Amino acid sequence: MQQVKDFLEEVTQAVRPLEVAYNLAYWDAAVSGKEEDNQRQAQTHAAWMRYWGNPALAERARAHSQTPGLDPLTARQARLVDLFSARYQQDEVTLSEITRLEAEVRQDFYHHRARIDGRELSDNEVDNLLKNTRDSEEARAVWESSKEIGRLASDRIRQLARLRNAAARAHGYRDYFQRWLELNEIPEATLLDLFGRLDRASQAPYRGLKTQIDRVRAERFGVPGEGLRPWHYGDRFFQDPPSDLDEVDRDAPFADKDPRELTRRTYEGLGMNVQPILDRSDLYERPGKNQHAFCMDIDRAGDIRTLDNLRPDYNWNETLLHELGHGVYWHYIDPSLPWLVRDVSHILTTEAVALLMGSQVNDPRWLTEIAGIDPAD
């Protein structure tokens, strides 16, 4: 037992500064978009993966994780070290190539902006145009320009997939997908069965809804149903229904409201103070910045931040509530736990909390009590 605990302390002391350095570099690269910050992220990520990928560490981790009679907390830490070290086993050439390609792809995504008539459009501007236009040619031009990132990044992404698959096969896995699931404790057969059942159950209602959407969008653009194309649906990825489907403008109730204030009040009502997280965060769009959203725990010691590109609309209120769902999950983890387990219990649990919190924008009680919408509306 003591040998295992000594090993876990050794790992903690070694990997903790590597992880904090990597997280800080990741944050700086995402908020600045600068090449030097992106390269620092690649270097710190490589150092972090190099530590976990040490074959000697993996061998010791596997042996210690199989020690009988461990108490649950020690056993879980040993299990996590075993999983992490197994996840990053790869040779130095592969590691270097993967981090190089990842850095190049990140830089592509950070800096890509759609361009229309010589003018750069942020993702927020693209979404707004697609949502509101009735001009087929404008919709096509905006949508196609937003998708140029695929042409820029596709070759490197394919090469990344090949490298990851090769590394996985070298360690006995069918491919990277199988390796990632297994070493994140997700049974592949269970996952695929779940999605298969969801697919079968949703086919008929999806077809009915899609027919309704097609009719509404064809009328909006004055084209026949068979003439509809991806740019006609008001969403770059066809993930949200168009606002004219039910004649409800989901953005209107938020147009004069600050997403930070609505989010703060939401969590305050649950007895949770998110203001310190908001104060450390980067919330508004600017050139070069990552245009998406994420939340991260920098050090497992209270430095929790979220990156967003806020606007006073439905989407960004949902997103900020979602990201702060991750944030409060981290914030309220017992700080007395050992560092190795002072993290979310699983990616699925933190995502469930975040989805639950983001869904408040569709809840009548939240809309009236927090967003201040008239109950009749």
Helices and strands as residue ranges (DSSP letters): H 2-32, H 35-52, H 55-65, H 72-87, H 92-111, E 114-116, E 119-121, H 123-132, H 136-146, H 148-170, H 176-183, H 188-221, G 225-227, G 230-232, G 243-245, G 252-254, H 259-268, H 275-280, E 294-297, E 304-307, H 314-331, G 339-341, H 347-358, G 359-362, H 364-369
